[in-house]
Amino acid sequence: MSTNMATKDYPYLLTREQASDFLGIDPKSFDKYIRPRDELERFMIGKHERYTMKSLVHFIEKHSV
């Protein structure tokens, strides 16, 4: 999957809710299974984490079974 295949318009830096929506999972599942992983690249704005679609796709492809 490439990031240009996304059907919705997302900002470049995604919030937790937007990232979970992009991946098609519940925000609570994102918090439990994906967000704690150090391999997931994130950008900090103050105390708030932001994610890129590219980093999310890379993370999922790397950890898919």
Backbone as JSON Lines, residues from 0, in Angstrom:
{"i":0,"aa":"M","n":[0.84,-1.18,0.0],"ca":[0.0,0.0,0.0],"c":[0.88,1.24,0.0]}
{"i":1,"aa":"S","n":[0.56,2.19,-0.81],"ca":[1.29,3.45,-0.79],"c":[0.4,4.51,-0.18]}
{"i":2,"aa":"T","n":[1.03,5.54,0.34],"ca":[0.27,6.58,1.0],"c":[-0.65,7.34,0.05]}
{"i":3,"aa":"N","n":[-0.37,7.32,-1.24],"ca":[-1.25,8.03,-2.16],"c":[-2.53,7.26,-2.44]}
{"i":4,"aa":"M","n":[-2.68,6.06,-1.9],"ca":[-3.89,5.28,-2.07],"c":[-4.97,5.66,-1.06]}
{"i":5,"aa":"A","n":[-4.64,6.53,-0.1],"ca":[-5.61,6.95,0.9],"c":[-6.77,7.67,0.22]}
{"i":6,"aa":"T","n":[-7.98,7.35,0.66],"ca":[-9.15,7.93,0.02],"c":[-9.6,9.22,0.69]}
{"i":7,"aa":"K","n":[-9.16,9.48,1.89],"ca":[-9.54,10.69,2.61],"c":[-8.41,11.7,2.53]}
{"i":8,"aa":"D","n":[-8.77,12.95,2.72],"ca":[-7.77,14.0,2.8],"c":[-7.32,14.14,4.25]}
{"i":9,"aa":"Y","n":[-6.07,13.87,4.49],"ca":[-5.5,13.98,5.82],"c":[-4.43,15.06,5.81]}
{"i":10,"aa":"P","n":[-4.21,15.72,6.95],"ca":[-3.06,16.63,7.02],"c":[-1.78,15.81,7.02]}
{"i":11,"aa":"Y","n":[-0.64,16.46,6.81],"ca":[0.63,15.73,6.78],"c":[0.93,15.08,8.13]}
{"i":12,"aa":"L","n":[0.7,15.8,9.22],"ca":[0.92,15.25,10.56],"c":[-0.43,14.84,11.14]}
{"i":13,"aa":"L","n":[-0.56,13.55,11.42],"ca":[-1.82,13.0,11.9],"c":[-1.86,12.94,13.42]}
{"i":14,"aa":"T","n":[-3.02,13.22,13.97],"ca":[-3.24,13.02,15.41],"c":[-3.42,11.53,15.66]}
{"i":15,"aa":"R","n":[-3.5,11.15,16.9],"ca":[-3.75,9.76,17.28],"c":[-5.05,9.26,16.65]}
{"i":16,"aa":"E","n":[-6.09,10.07,16.71],"ca":[-7.38,9.68,16.16],"c":[-7.32,9.53,14.64]}
{"i":17,"aa":"Q","n":[-6.65,10.46,13.98],"ca":[-6.51,10.39,12.52],"c":[-5.66,9.2,12.11]}
{"i":18,"aa":"A","n":[-4.61,8.92,12.87],"ca":[-3.73,7.78,12.57],"c":[-4.5,6.47,12.7]}
{"i":19,"aa":"S","n":[-5.29,6.33,13.75],"ca":[-6.06,5.09,13.92],"c":[-7.13,4.97,12.83]}
{"i":20,"aa":"D","n":[-7.74,6.09,12.44],"ca":[-8.72,6.08,11.36],"c":[-8.05,5.7,10.05]}
{"i":21,"aa":"F","n":[-6.88,6.25,9.77],"ca":[-6.13,5.91,8.57],"c":[-5.84,4.42,8.49]}
{"i":22,"aa":"L","n":[-5.48,3.82,9.65],"ca":[-5.18,2.39,9.69],"c":[-6.44,1.53,9.75]}
{"i":23,"aa":"G","n":[-7.57,2.15,10.04],"ca":[-8.82,1.4,10.11],"c":[-8.99,0.64,11.4]}
{"i":24,"aa":"I","n":[-8.42,1.15,12.49],"ca":[-8.55,0.49,13.78],"c":[-9.09,1.47,14.82]}
{"i":25,"aa":"D","n":[-9.58,0.93,15.91],"ca":[-10.1,1.72,17.01],"c":[-8.95,2.48,17.68]}
{"i":26,"aa":"P","n":[-9.17,3.73,18.1],"ca":[-8.1,4.47,18.79],"c":[-7.55,3.77,20.02]}
{"i":27,"aa":"K","n":[-8.39,3.01,20.73],"ca":[-7.91,2.28,21.9],"c":[-6.96,1.16,21.49]}
{"i":28,"aa":"S","n":[-7.24,0.5,20.37],"ca":[-6.32,-0.53,19.87],"c":[-5.01,0.1,19.41]}
{"i":29,"aa":"F","n":[-5.09,1.27,18.79],"ca":[-3.89,1.99,18.38],"c":[-3.03,2.29,19.61]}
{"i":30,"aa":"D","n":[-3.67,2.77,20.67],"ca":[-2.95,3.08,21.92],"c":[-2.31,1.84,22.54]}
{"i":31,"aa":"K","n":[-3.0,0.72,22.46],"ca":[-2.53,-0.5,23.13],"c":[-1.47,-1.24,22.34]}
{"i":32,"aa":"Y","n":[-1.63,-1.35,21.02],"ca":[-0.76,-2.22,20.24],"c":[0.28,-1.5,19.38]}
{"i":33,"aa":"I","n":[0.03,-0.28,18.99],"ca":[0.93,0.38,18.04],"c":[1.68,1.54,18.68]}
{"i":34,"aa":"R","n":[0.98,2.41,19.34],"ca":[1.59,3.63,19.87],"c":[2.75,3.39,20.84]}
{"i":35,"aa":"P","n":[2.71,2.37,21.7],"ca":[3.82,2.17,22.64],"c":[5.13,1.7,22.0]}
{"i":36,"aa":"R","n":[5.08,1.24,20.76],"ca":[6.26,0.68,20.1],"c":[7.23,1.79,19.72]}
{"i":37,"aa":"D","n":[8.48,1.63,20.13],"ca":[9.51,2.63,19.84],"c":[9.85,2.72,18.36]}
{"i":38,"aa":"E","n":[9.57,1.65,17.6],"ca":[9.91,1.65,16.17],"c":[9.0,2.57,15.36]}
{"i":39,"aa":"L","n":[7.86,2.94,15.92],"ca":[6.95,3.85,15.21],"c":[7.49,5.26,15.3]}
{"i":40,"aa":"E","n":[7.81,5.83,14.15],"ca":[8.33,7.19,14.12],"c":[7.2,8.16,14.45]}
{"i":41,"aa":"R","n":[7.53,9.16,15.24],"ca":[6.56,10.17,15.62],"c":[7.23,11.52,15.69]}
{"i":42,"aa":"F","n":[6.44,12.54,15.58],"ca":[6.92,13.92,15.64],"c":[6.21,14.56,16.83]}
{"i":43,"aa":"M","n":[6.99,15.16,17.71],"ca":[6.41,15.78,18.89],"c":[6.17,17.26,18.65]}
{"i":44,"aa":"I","n":[4.98,17.71,18.96],"ca":[4.64,19.13,18.98],"c":[4.23,19.41,20.42]}
{"i":45,"aa":"G","n":[5.17,19.97,21.16],"ca":[4.95,20.12,22.6],"c":[4.87,18.73,23.22]}
{"i":46,"aa":"K","n":[3.76,18.44,23.87],"ca":[3.55,17.12,24.48],"c":[2.69,16.21,23.6]}
{"i":47,"aa":"H","n":[2.35,16.67,22.4],"ca":[1.45,15.92,21.53],"c":[2.22,15.2,20.43]}
{"i":48,"aa":"E","n":[1.92,13.91,20.28],"ca":[2.54,13.1,19.23],"c":[1.78,13.28,17.93]}
{"i":49,"aa":"R","n":[2.51,13.32,16.83],"ca":[1.91,13.35,15.5],"c":[2.62,12.31,14.65]}
{"i":50,"aa":"Y","n":[1.91,11.76,13.69],"ca":[2.41,10.67,12.86],"c":[2.22,11.01,11.39]}
{"i":51,"aa":"T","n":[3.08,10.5,10.52],"ca":[2.87,10.64,9.09],"c":[2.29,9.34,8.55]}
{"i":52,"aa":"M","n":[1.57,9.43,7.45],"ca":[1.03,8.22,6.83],"c":[2.18,7.3,6.42]}
{"i":53,"aa":"K","n":[3.27,7.88,5.93],"ca":[4.42,7.1,5.51],"c":[4.97,6.28,6.68]}
{"i":54,"aa":"S","n":[5.11,6.9,7.86],"ca":[5.65,6.17,9.01],"c":[4.69,5.08,9.47]}
{"i":55,"aa":"L","n":[3.39,5.32,9.36],"ca":[2.41,4.3,9.75],"c":[2.45,3.12,8.78]}
{"i":56,"aa":"V","n":[2.5,3.41,7.48],"ca":[2.56,2.34,6.48],"c":[3.84,1.53,6.66]}
{"i":57,"aa":"H","n":[4.96,2.22,6.85],"ca":[6.24,1.54,7.05],"c":[6.18,0.63,8.28]}
{"i":58,"aa":"F","n":[5.63,1.11,9.38],"ca":[5.52,0.32,10.6],"c":[4.67,-0.93,10.38]}
{"i":59,"aa":"I","n":[3.53,-0.77,9.75],"ca":[2.63,-1.92,9.51],"c":[3.28,-2.93,8.58]}
{"i":60,"aa":"E","n":[3.9,-2.46,7.52],"ca":[4.55,-3.39,6.58],"c":[5.71,-4.13,7.25]}
{"i":61,"aa":"K","n":[6.44,-3.46,8.11],"ca":[7.56,-4.08,8.81],"c":[7.09,-5.15,9.8]}
{"i":62,"aa":"H","n":[5.94,-4.94,10.41],"ca":[5.49,-5.85,11.46],"c":[4.37,-6.78,11.03]}
{"i":63,"aa":"S","n":[4.02,-6.79,9.75],"ca":[2.97,-7.7,9.31],"c":[3.5,-9.13,9.3]}
{"i":64,"aa":"V","n":[2.63,-10.06,9.55],"ca":[3.02,-11.47,9.61],"c":[2.64,-12.2,8.33]}
